[in-house]
């Protein structure tokens, strides 16, 4: 799971040092000892005549274009519609998803449509023999839309909804609003999906996402015993589903304040940039899905505090080598269940933890709860300050010591062959020290 100051401390597990599950199987080609995945789409058993390439796999050239980020050199006008859809389904970034979907709409001549009209047009134009991948995804969404509670997508027809925040919560909410028949706009402050942290998914969440067609856009989604996913990968899946349903998504747009109605206009939002056309959008429903520091006013929160719990999250680059694939995950090891593990860790490294979790996804993701005295002794915390906000203020954290602490704990726990930090959206090592003590309640 992704951990933040609002989350409970990680823990639990059966006390084993490492997870006994089989490592995930990665389809790809091997170069220089590394596995380069080229097919993250589900490959149902189908006649070869229906496949866009051998075995039903998406061409490696598509993945190369997406990996390079150079979408301008793709000859979109020369591609058949099923090929353009492959680009959309295979896209792994916010920018490439939106670009490919825009090209798909242009290819089909439905650029001006959205909402129910767009969903209907896509079903009509894409449900053909050649575009069976699109057809399968759209049929799943149509099946969901036909559930009784949505009343044929007329339960909230015409209701205008503005959702602030394009994370997993905002996008999943957008999907249900679209299924209810709403006119939905989502604004996201960040210009890209950049969150490396990994979410643990509960069984009912996995089933919900499967019913919505998650595996049509990510064949490795929760395959076998895997029950977690990188946040940005989940965002891409949910964005693709919501775009097919007719969502209007706007990145790089910041919510500033609510503008109350007057004699001439209804409820609106003041946004940055000030010249964005959604500044004139009049909505019936405003939803704040922008995290614990939500900028949407009017919701008082109470802070609940318990015993101090400090945790570190760290993401390392996954090179997909065979050595990395062979390393077992740690689904959750806590001191009370495996004291030997933590005593040996302390003896070998001087690091004293309460628990640790390791998930393998687009990155190698670790979250661990550290004892305060250990952070002080290792020089991660400069001074022992009584106020938690002062204790975890950037001026009281030695970043280099924090990086070393995370590397030592991760390396000892897993024996991964190489630990290079992945970068966050600030282009800095993706390592953070959080206070798990604070829990907010609306």
Secondary structure, DSSP 4 states (H G I P E B T S, - for coil): ----TTSPPP--S-S-SS--SPPPP--EEEETTEEEE---S------GGG-SSGGGPPPHHHHHHHHHT--TTS-GGGS-HHHHHHHHHH--SHHHHHHHHHHHHHHHT-TT--HHHHHHHHHHHH-SSTTHHHHHHHHHHHHHHTSGGGGGGTTTTT-EEEEE--SHHHHHHHHHHHHTT-EEEEEESSSS-----EEE--HHHHHHHHHTTHHHH-TTTT-TT--EEEHHHHHHHHHHHHHHTT-EEEES-EEEEEE---SS--SEEEEESTT-GGGG---SEEEE-S-TT----S---EEEE-S--EEEEEEEE---BHHHHHSPPEEEEETTT-HHHHHHHHHHHS--EEEEEEEESSEEEEEEEE-HHHHHHTTSBSS--SSHHHHTSGGGB-HHHHHHHHHHHHHHHH--S---BPB-TTSSB-EEEEE-SEEEE-
